[in-house]
Amino acid sequence: METKEAVQKKNGGALKLDTLKITDSRTGKEFEIPIDHETVKATDLRKIKVKDDDFGMMTYDPAFMNTASCKSRITFIDGDKGILRYRGYPIEQLAEKKSYLEVAYLVLYGELPNKTQYEEWENQVRFHTYLHENVKGLMESFRYDAHPMGIFVSVLAALSTFYPEAKHVLDPEVRRKQVWRLIGKVPTIAAWAYRHSIGLPYVYPENDLTYPENFLSMMFKVAEAKYKPDPVLVKALEVLFILHADHEQNCSANAMRSIGSSQVDPYCASAGAAAALYGPLHGGANEAVLRMLDEIGSMDKVPAFIKDVKDGKGKLMGFGHRVYKNYDPRAKIIKKMADQVFGVTGKNPKLEIALELERIALQDDYFVKRKLYPNVDFYSGLIYQAMKFPVDMFPVLFAIPRMSGWLAQWEEMLMDPEQKIARPRQMYLGSDKRDVN
Ligand code: SDX
């Protein structure tokens, strides 16, 4: 707890002490806890005790519903206003005006790259798109019908054995090189996982293609000399990658920070983050939305499905958000972009069902009362499917761009002097001491 003198020193003599006054009814003692950015430090509560040898007061916050685990300067979200900014830039402007690699650089290094910085960045990422030939052997060991996310997570972890120097996480040059490798290789891992599942030969990266073009080529090139993706679809993928780059302290970012706090290499940490993303409540939701739309099947079945959800028999996947209690700004952009994609691919027949679900949900009290709006996953899957991505590739399509966010969060954690190995406490309610008889 800061003394008043310390606060005066910090505030140039002004005694600007925002504090929380707490009275412990068990002892009658009063405490004054400093408030900083609408937050009190949990460790300041430890002074609140009954007996001197007590551990002291803790906060209890399952799923971190109301806990700031870090100070961050990467992404700002205002859930009530539906605002999302990367390093201060509104997502709408970045999606319209920038490429994914420019936005990845911004998320990672805090500023949009100038021409020289961008050329160096794009060259380094491009230079690291290849996978060691041994990775093919690992991929071959999976069944043909292995979920690509299972392959993606496994290959990420396996890459830690190819780059042992990555363990030196406190060396900025070592970190920078692993960032190039991970951003460069995730599209290759994703595409090769898909090619393995359909028994097609792997397509190697081509250096004259942009980041999204290269990924589409590695995914879909067959016998043609040069794969030529439709520019509308390339732009759509560029925007989708930008929208998925980071999202402050979501489940997988928290996993990245927590695993990374033990100072393990970034390949193992990002494998853990990707595993967290795979869950249907997180990045696996885009796949779950399409399976839900398939299950509903037709417009006339929508009312019965909505009734089941309201009866607690399931969730409306792609709806709801821990932070957004308004329309997810990313969902707005994706929904708008869908028309351009469908203009090229033909409309996804499931769009009607999705629009009807949204129409009903936005006026039904069950959803309105719980502030459930479409999130980033509700419409993205419809576009991915129209672009001929198989449904089980959708979480992988989320993970590719989110790699930049995970690495930005990881690096910020490592450089934060207030951070150390993550090790929460618990409220123990188990048995008291008892002897084995
Ligand atoms: C992502 O955190 C991030 O930033 C994540 C993400 C990112 O970019 O990293 O934005 C990406 O993960 C988006 C979310 C994708 N997930 C889904 O679409 C799955 C469906 N949504 C839900 O599972 C849920 O809304 C969560 C997980 C997203 C948020 O859950 P919370 O904040 O823990 O809210 P909750 O489960 O406590 O729900 C509050 C109430 C409950 O009802 P009651 O118990 O009060 O009666 O709302 C209900 C829930 O049952 N509810 C839903 C619902 N989501 C919440 N009811 C029906 N359908 C839903 N989708």
Boltz pocket constraint, residues with backbone or C-beta under 6 A from the ligand:
constraints:
  - pocket:
      binder: B
      contacts: [[A, 243], [A, 246], [A, 247], [A, 249], [A, 250], [A, 251], [A, 280], [A, 281], [A, 282], [A, 283], [A, 285], [A, 309], [A, 314], [A, 315], [A, 316], [A, 317], [A, 318], [A, 319], [A, 320], [A, 321], [A, 322], [A, 323], [A, 370], [A, 372], [A, 375], [A, 376], [A, 377]]
      max_distance: 6.0
